[in-house]
């Protein structure tokens, strides 16, 4: 059975009325999986990440200011969420889920985190509902394992994985592929081995 990483907090985030982020979709995805036969034993609940584990990989000042609620309004406006302690817990849990999925995939062949993919998060700032880049941190964690010497991050989204490409550009053992809409390319990395621009008519999204 494929391990499915999920925590209720993925969909627990108080947002202003008419906010455009569809936070309920993660619980809906969980419900659909259960309705279609996913077994209780498949679900694994992540523990929130200790933020001190990531201060060497990302800007310590940025991480600390976000965790402690000292991040300025302009930075949060770029991210797209209002700051809250709930947002901090949700973020650290979601990032932990992706790291856990990577570890479990080594033993099980594959694993899925029901949230994540925060590819617009950079070294010292977040954007586009992405605060901490879980893909990059999971890749770094996998590279500490004896059997892993290279990691490929394959990103399929209407938007380019610009934050991931920027973070990985100085790591010869992390390669990124981004398949995205043709007018959303923002960043090119020397280790971005493929960047595919899809015409708008071919790009669809769904919950």
N, C-alpha and C positions, 0 to 999 in steps of 0.2 A: 504493500500500500504506500502511496505517495504521502509523505508528511505534509500537513497543511498548517501553516503557522498563522495563528489568529489570536487576538485579544479584543474584548468588547470595546476597549478604549479607542480602537481604530475608528469607530463611528461615534465616539463620545467627545464632542467638541462644541461648546456653546459659541455660536456665531451670530452676528447681527442679522436681523430680519432681511430676507431676500438676498443674503450672501450667495454668491454663485458657485461656491465650492460644494460639490455633492457628497458631503461627509457620510451620509447614510448608506452609500453604496457598498461599503465594506461589510456591514452587517447583512445587507441584502445578498451579497455574494455568499457569505457564510450560510444564510438561510437556503439559498438555492442549492448549494453543495449538499447540505443535509437532506433536502427534499429529493435530490437525485441519487441518494444512496451513499454519501460519504459516511464513513464509520466514525463513531466518537473517538476511537483509538488513533485515528489519523491526525486529529487536531492537537497541536502543541502550542502552549501559551508561553510567549517570551517574557522574560524578566527585564524591566527597564535597564538600559545600558548605564553603567557608571561613566559619567561624562569625562572623568579623569583619564579614562582609557583612550580617548580620542584627541586629547589636547596636543599630542605630539604629531598627529596627522593633519590637524586643522589649526587655524589661528586660535591660540589659547584665549586671547582677549575677546574675540567674537563669541566663542563657545561660552565663556564665563559670563559675558554680558547677557547673552540669551538666557542661560540657565537662571541667573539671578534677577531677571527682569530689569536690567539696566540698559538694554538695547534701545536705541532711539526710535522715534516714531517713523522717521523716513526709512530706516532699515526695515521696520515691520511693514510699512506701506509697500515696499518693493516685494517683500515676501507674500503679502496679501492676506495675512491673518492679524487679528488683534492679539497682543501678548496675553498669556494667562498661564497660571501654574498647570492647568489642565493641558494646555498646548505643549508645555515642556515635557510632561509625563507621556503624552501621546507620541511626541517626537522620539524620545529616548526608547520607548517601547517598540515603535515601528522600525527604527534603525536596528535595534537588537534582533527583531524578527528576521530581517534580511541577512544579518550576520549568522543567525542560527540556521536559516535555510541553507546557506552555503556550507556550513559544517555538516548538517544532516545529509546533504547531497553526496558528500564523500562516502558515507556509509550506505546510503539507500539508492544512490544513482541519480536521484532528483528530489527536490523539495520545493515548495511554493509558499512564499509569504503573501498573504492576502492584501497587503498594502505595500508601499515602498516605491522604488524607482524615482527617487528625488534628484533627478538629473540636472536641475537648474541651481543646485546648491554648490557654491564655490568655496575656496579656501577660507575667505574671510567675510562672506556675505551670502545671504540666501535670496531667492527670487522665485516667482511663479509657484507659490505654495510649497516650495522646497526649502528646508532650513538646514539640514545636515545630510550630506550625500552618502546614503546607505550603500549604494553600489560600489563606490570607491572604497569605503571602509571594509566592506565584505571582501573585496578583492585583496586588500592589504592583509586581512586576517587569513585568507586562504593561502597567501604566499608564505605564511609562517609554518604551514604544514609540510612535512617531509616530502610528500608525493607531488607537490605542486610547485612548478617553477615558472609558469606563465598563466595569465588569466585573460580571457576575452570577455568583454562586456558588450553584449549585442542588444542594442536599444531600438525598439520600434515604437514610435510615438509621432503624433502630428507635429511636435516640436523637436528641434535638435537637442541632443544631450550635451549642451554646451558646458555645463559645470563639470560633468564627468570627464569630458575631453580635456578641459583645462587642468583639472587635478591630476590626470593620468599622464600628461604630456612629458613629464620628466622621469617616468618609470618605464624603462625598456621592457619590463616584464608584464605590463598591463596594456592591453590593446583595446581600442573602442571602435565599435561599428554603430553608426547612427542612420536609421532609415526614417525619414521625416518629410514633412511637406516642403515643397520646393522653395517657398518664400520664407522659411523659418531658420535658415542656416546663419549662425552668428559667429561661430568660432571654428578655427581649423587648428588641429594639433599635428605635430610631426609623427605621432603614434596613432593618429586616427586613420586606421588602415582602409576604411571604406566609409564614404558618406553618400548615401543615396537620396536624391531629391525626388519625391513623388508628386506628380501633378495633383492639384487640389481635388479634382474629380475622383481620384483614386483613394483619397484619404477619408476613412470613416471612423467614427468613434462610437462606443456604446458602453453602457454600465455593465 
